[in-house]
Amino acid sequence: MDTTNIYINLIDDFLHYRITASEFEMSFIRQRRQDLNDKNNYNNALEELFFDIDAFCSDPELIEEEDLTEEELRRSCMRTLSDLKSDGKG
């Protein structure tokens, strides 16, 4: 089952500030885990975004130099969204 539109909607919600970065992070990871368990929807763009989400730190007091900021995560989401839509899946 192709769940690409779920990711497109989730990314869109984050980019349009309908959900917070923390909500996006939790929702994305939950969906990705489900897809991987079901062997659904392997996509290089989603894998790259997963790694960026993993590098993201939502707590400013805990952020380290190598962590992504929310702005950097948003840029990664924009690239991923563009990739997903250019693949003809959005």
Secondary structure per residue as TSV (DSSP state, phi and psi in degrees):
chain	resnum	aa	ss	phi	psi
A	1	M	-	360.0	130.6
A	2	D	-	-88.3	118.4
A	3	T	-	-107.4	21.3
A	4	T	H	-56.1	-40.6
A	5	N	H	-64.1	-29.1
A	6	I	H	-61.4	-45.0
A	7	Y	H	-67.1	-41.0
A	8	I	H	-59.1	-46.3
A	9	N	H	-65.2	-40.2
A	10	L	H	-64.4	-46.4
A	11	I	H	-62.8	-43.4
A	12	D	H	-60.3	-42.4
A	13	D	H	-60.2	-41.9
A	14	F	H	-67.0	-46.2
A	15	L	H	-65.8	-25.9
A	16	H	T	-100.3	17.1
A	17	Y	T	60.6	27.2
A	18	R	S	-83.7	-19.5
A	19	I	S	-135.1	156.1
A	20	T	-	-80.2	168.7
A	21	A	H	-61.0	-39.9
A	22	S	H	-65.8	-41.6
A	23	E	H	-64.3	-40.7
A	24	F	H	-61.5	-48.1
A	25	E	H	-56.7	-50.0
A	26	M	H	-64.9	-42.9
A	27	S	H	-66.7	-42.4
A	28	F	H	-62.7	-48.3
A	29	I	H	-63.4	-40.8
A	30	R	H	-60.6	-46.9
A	31	Q	H	-65.9	-42.0
A	32	R	H	-63.8	-42.8
A	33	R	H	-60.5	-44.1
A	34	Q	H	-62.4	-45.4
A	35	D	H	-61.4	-43.5
A	36	L	H	-67.1	-38.9
A	37	N	H	-63.1	-36.3
A	38	D	T	-89.5	1.1
A	39	K	T	57.5	42.0
A	40	N	-	-106.1	148.5
A	41	N	-	54.7	55.7
A	42	Y	-	-75.7	131.9
A	43	N	-	-152.2	128.6
A	44	N	H	-59.3	-39.9
A	45	A	H	-62.4	-40.7
A	46	L	H	-68.8	-35.1
A	47	E	H	-64.8	-43.2
A	48	E	H	-62.4	-42.5
A	49	L	H	-64.3	-38.3
A	50	F	H	-57.2	-44.6
A	51	F	H	-64.8	-36.7
A	52	D	H	-68.3	-39.1
A	53	I	H	-63.0	-39.5
A	54	D	H	-62.8	-32.0
A	55	A	H	-84.9	-7.2
A	56	F	B	-80.3	140.6
A	57	C	-	-126.4	118.8
A	58	S	-	-83.8	-12.1
A	59	D	-	-98.9	109.2
A	60	P	T	-58.7	-25.4
A	61	E	T	-76.9	-19.2
A	62	L	T	-105.3	-6.5
A	63	I	-	-63.6	137.7
A	64	E	-	-113.7	168.0
A	65	E	T	-56.2	-38.4
A	66	E	T	-83.9	-7.4
A	67	D	S	-74.4	151.0
A	68	L	B	-83.5	143.4
A	69	T	-	-84.8	170.6
A	70	E	H	-61.3	-39.3
A	71	E	H	-62.9	-41.7
A	72	E	H	-65.7	-37.8
A	73	L	H	-64.2	-40.4
A	74	R	H	-62.4	-40.9
A	75	R	H	-63.2	-40.8
A	76	S	H	-62.5	-40.9
A	77	C	H	-63.8	-40.1
A	78	M	H	-62.4	-43.1
A	79	R	H	-62.7	-44.9
A	80	T	H	-64.1	-44.2
A	81	L	H	-59.4	-44.0
A	82	S	H	-61.8	-43.9
A	83	D	H	-62.0	-45.0
A	84	L	H	-63.7	-40.6
A	85	K	H	-72.3	-34.4
A	86	S	H	-73.1	-20.1
A	87	D	T	-75.1	-2.0
A	88	G	T	79.4	18.5
A	89	K	-	-107.2	12.4
A	90	G	-	-138.8	360.0
